[in-house]
């Protein structure tokens, strides 16, 4: 059963290499390890360091900057295996930002910034785990963000970083608030999305938005960043924060790409990342299903294994079928993303995320039901998988927004929002 779930699709040689390497690393971290991380709310530093030591945090960094130079086809394998090998969706999310937040740097940053930063990201010395986009008044509607970044006027600061510094408009000053920004506590940098032109002054609401690389140590030294953890009931060891920026000064060289075009830069690569999220959901579903099947074979009631009862068999079999279908779509889409085909990748990505999140939820729910009363006992882990599976239907977009995309852009229905 496990191999059928694992080998549902044919893999390329590079994908097989990724799967083998990631599985070997994951084998050093058993269920008890992840159970303790969840119970203590402690970030899995040892696991992330192991991935970094083997170069996997730089999977999307080009070889010219010391990375693996791989793409979506390999990353879906990596993140599915991380989730499936005990850590679940939270384990994948513990490294997701560190992998994907390097992409805007690769695609849009200046050559100076790439050369200075990417080799250190690839070897694990530095991390860009955090991405600041969502705000209290701007969730799915990203163009409504209110955080401002303004070019500073000429000024002179003294004794900054141990020496006097003259600034002639070579900084941006950021003020505003972000929410649900994850992994800030374990990151060296946060990518901040802010308005460089007020919404009222642009022709299109998607204009006037820019991206900045913020050095968190520098932000704290300035006293310009306040952060507060958000208590939550899922992904306990991946912490999320509310951030407040108060006259945070960022060097102009840390502008990512072209000022005012940040919204389009955020969108670029979004579909590929959504496919990777789908793969993480599939990995979580695999994990829940395998634990449920193991329990159903071992647990005996009325002198027979409970797995012999169709009330147990059918939900697990249905979960298996749904996971298989979601995996086929996700991997097919990843192949198309790597090809020169002119396809609507958004249609594939949104459909994959929708199906994978639902499949993970059904698998986790069936796993809890299979365990009966033990389904809510932490020692069996499936209650954690269920909470994580419920989260996948909300992030990074809700199931409803995925359907909105399909309804409008694939079915040709009127815009609903």
N, C-alpha and C positions, 0 to 999 in steps of 0.2 A: 504493500500500500504506500509506504513512504517513498519508494522509488518511483511509483507511478505519479505521485504528486510532484516529485522533484524533476522527473524526466518527461514532463508533459509536452515539451517542445524540444526540437533539435537545436543544439547550441553550436556556435562557431568554436574554432579552436581557442580564440582569446576568451570567449565566454566560459569555456570549460576550465581554462586556467584560473579565471577569477573565482569561479565556484569552488574549485579545489582549494585554493589558497584561503579564501574567506572561511570555508568550512573548517579547515585546519586551525585557524586562529580561534574561531568560535568554540571549538572543542575544549579549549582550556578554561571556558567559563560555563559552569554547569547551572542547573536550575536554582540551586541554593544561592549562587552568586547573584543572580538577578532578583531572587526573592529578597535577599538582604538589601540590595540597592533600593528596591521599591519600599521596603519597610522603613529604612533609615532616611529615605529621600536623598541619597548620596549619589552624585554623578559618577558614572562608571569610568573613572580616570584610567584604571588599569587596562580596560578593554580598548578605549580610544587610543591610548598610548601604543598598544600592541598593533592596532591598525596603522597608526602613523609610522611605527618602526618598520613596517613592511611596505611603506609607500602608498597605502591606499587612500590616505586623506588627499593625495594629489592625483586621484584617478582622472580628473577632468582638466588638470593643468598640463599644458603642452610640454613635450619632451624638451623643447628649447629652454624651458625654465625649470627643468629638473623633475617634471611630473611624469605620469604614466602615459599621457596623451591619448586616453581612451574616450569613449563616448557613451551615448545613451544605452546602446546594446549591452555594454559591459556593466554599466551602473545599475540597470534593473536587476541583473544577476546578483551583484554585490549586496544591494539593499534587501532583496528578497531573502537571501541566505542569512543575513544578519538577523532579520526578524524571525525567520523560521527556526533558527538554531538556539532558541531558548530565551532570547532577549525581548522578542515581540516588537510591536510597533515603537515602543519607547526606546529600545536599543537602536533601532534605525534612526529615530529622530535625534538621538544623542549625537549622531555624526552627520546627519543630513545637511545641516547648515554649513558645517565645516567643509563639506564637499561642494555644495552648490553656490555658496556665497562668493566663491572664487570666480565664478563664471562671468559676472559683470566686469571684474578686473581684467580677465583674459580678453573679453570682447571689446571693451571700451576704454580702459584706462590708458594713460600715457605710457610710452615705452619706459620712461624713468620709473614710474610706479610699479609696472610689471616686473622690471629687473630687480628693483629693491625688495619687493614683497613676495612674489610668487615662489621663488626657490625655497624660501623659509616656510611657506604654506605647504609646499609639496613634501618637505622632509619632516613636517610636524613641529618645527620650532615655533611657529606662529600660527594663530588660527583666526579665521573670520567666521565665527560660529553664529553671530547674531545679525539679524536683518530688521531694521526698524521702519515699518510701513504703516501698520494699523494704528488708528487713533480712536479715542472715545467717540468721536463724531464722524469717523470715516473708517468703516469696516470694509465690506465688499465694494463700496463706492470709493475707490482709492483716489479719484480725482478731487474728492472733498477734503483732502488733508489740509490742515491749517498750519502745521509747522513751517516756519519761514527761515530761509537762509538768504542773508543780504550781504553783498560785498561791503567790506569795511572801508571807512574813509581812511585817508593817510593818517597814521599815528605813530607814535614811538613808544615802545614798551621798554622798561629797564629790568635788567637782571632776570629775564625770562630764560629758563633753561641754563642759568648760570652765566649769561652774557646779554648785553644790550642788543636789542633787535629793532630794526626799522621796518615798518610795514607801509607800503604804498599801495593800498588797495589789493594786497596779495593774500587776503584772508576772506573767509565768509564767516558771518556771525549767525549762529543757529539758535532759535528760540522756539519752544513748542513742547509737545507732549506725545509720547507713543505708548501703546499698550499691547500686551500679548507679544512682547519681544522676548524670544526664548534664548537661553544659553548665554546671556550677557555675563553671568558670573564665571564662565569658563572660557571666555573669548578675549582675544587681544584687541580685536577691532569690531565695530558694528557698522554696517552699511546703513546710512540714514537717507530716507527719501523725504525731500522737503520742497516747498514751493519757493522758487526764486523769482517768480512773478505772481502777484496776487491773482486769484481766480477771476476777480471782477475785471481784470485788465487784459485778459487773453481772449482771442477770438474763439478758440475751442478749449473746453475744460481740460483736455488732455495736454495742453501746452503749458509751459512755464513750470514744469516739475523737474527736479534734478536729483542726482544721487551723489552722496559723499561718503568717503571712507573716513571714519572717526576712530582715532587712536584712543582707546578707553583709558589707558593710564594717563595720557595727557589730559583727557576730559576731567578725570578725578583730580589731577594736580591743579587744574584751573579752578576747581570748585564749581564747575559749570554743569555738572551732571548729578542728578538725584535719582535714585532707583529704589523701587519697593517690590518685593516678591508678591506674586499673586497666588494664594493658596488654591489648590485644585485637587480633584479626585481621580485624575488619570495622569499617566506619565509623571509619576511622583519624582523621579530622579532627573527629569528634564525640566528645569525651573524656568518660569516665565515671569516677566517683569513689566512694571509700568515705569516709564522713564520721563524725566522732566529736564529739558535743556534750557539753561539760563545764560544767555550771552556766551555760548560755546564758540570759541574761535577755532576755525579749521583752515589749514593752509589751502590756498587756491589750487595747489598741485594735487590735492586730494579730491578734487572734483572728478567724478567718474564720467567720462564721455563729454558730450556737448551740453552746455547749460541750457535748460529748458526742454530737453528731449528725454528726460529720465523716465517718463511714463512708458515710452516706446521701448526703452532699454530694459525696463522691468518686464514688459510683455515678451520680449525676445527670449526664447528659450523656456518660456513658461510651460509650453505643452510638453517638452521633453521632461521637465521636472515633474509635471503632473503624472506622467507615465511611471516615473520612479516611485512616486507616492503610491500609485496603484500596485506596483510590485511589492512595496512594503506591506500593504494590506493583504496581498496574497500570501506573503510570508507569515504574517500573523495568523491568517486563516489556516494555513498548513500546520502551524504549531498547535493551535487549539484542537484541530481535528485529530492530529496524531496523539495528543495527550488523551483525548476522549476515547479513541479506539483502543489505546493501551488499557485504559481503565475498564472499558466495556468488556474486554477479553479477560481481565483479571478478577473483576468483581463478581462474586457469585451470590445469588439470591434464589431461594427455593431450589437449591441444589443444582443450579446451572448458571452459566455466565450470562449476565444481563444483556450482552451483545447478541444473544440468540433471539431476543424479543424484537419484533418488527417496530415497536414503538421507540426503540433505541436505534435500530438499524436504519430506518427510513430517513430520519432527520440527518444522520451522519452521511448517508449515501447522497442525499440531496445537496448537502453542503459540499461534498466532494465534487459533484457535477458542476455546481456553480463556480467553485474555485478553478476547476479546469477550464471552463469557458472564459472566465475573466483573464486567466493566464494566457490563453491562446491569443486573445485580443490584444493584451498588453505587449506581449513579445512581438506579435505581428506589427503593431504600431511602432515599436522600437526599431524594428528592421526597416520600416518605411522612412522613419526619421533619419536613418543613416544612408538612405538611398537618394538618388537624384529624381525620384518620382515627384510629380506635382500633385500632392494630395492635401486634403484638408486635415492636417494633423490635429487641429483643434477638435474636430469631430471624434477622432480616434481617442485622443487624450481624455476628453470629458466622458466619453462612453466607458473607457477603461476604468477611470477613477470611480465612476458611479457604480459599475458592476463589481469592482474589486472591493469597495467599501461595504457594499451590501453582502457580498459573499463572505467577507471576514466577519461581519456581524452575525450572520446566520450560523457560521461555523462555531463562533464563540458561544452563542446562545445554546446551540446543541450540545456543546461541551459541558456547559454549566448544568444543563438538564440531565445529561448522562451521569454526572457525578451526584445527582440528587442533593441531599443536604450538604455533602462535602463540596458541592459546587461553589459555596460561598466561604469555604475555609481557605485561608491564605496558603496553607501548606500544599494545596493542590494547584495553585497558580491560575486556574481557569477563570476565577473571578477577576483577576487582573487583566487577563486577555479580553474578557467581556467589556470591562471599562474602557480599555484601549480601542476595541472595535467600535464602541459607540462614538468615541472621539473621531474616528476616521470618517464618519458621516458628516462631520462638521468642518474638518480642516483638510487641506488649506482652503478649500471652498466647500460650501454645503452641497448636499445632493441636489437641492432645488436649483442652485445656480448652474450646476452641470446640465440639468435638464433644460434650463432656460437657454443655454447655448445651443443645445441640440434642437430645441423647438424652433428657435429663430433662424439659426445659421444652416441647419441641415434640412429641416422640414419646411422652411419658408413661412413660418407663422409670424404674425405681427409681434413686434417687440413688446415684452410684458413688463418691463421695468425701465 
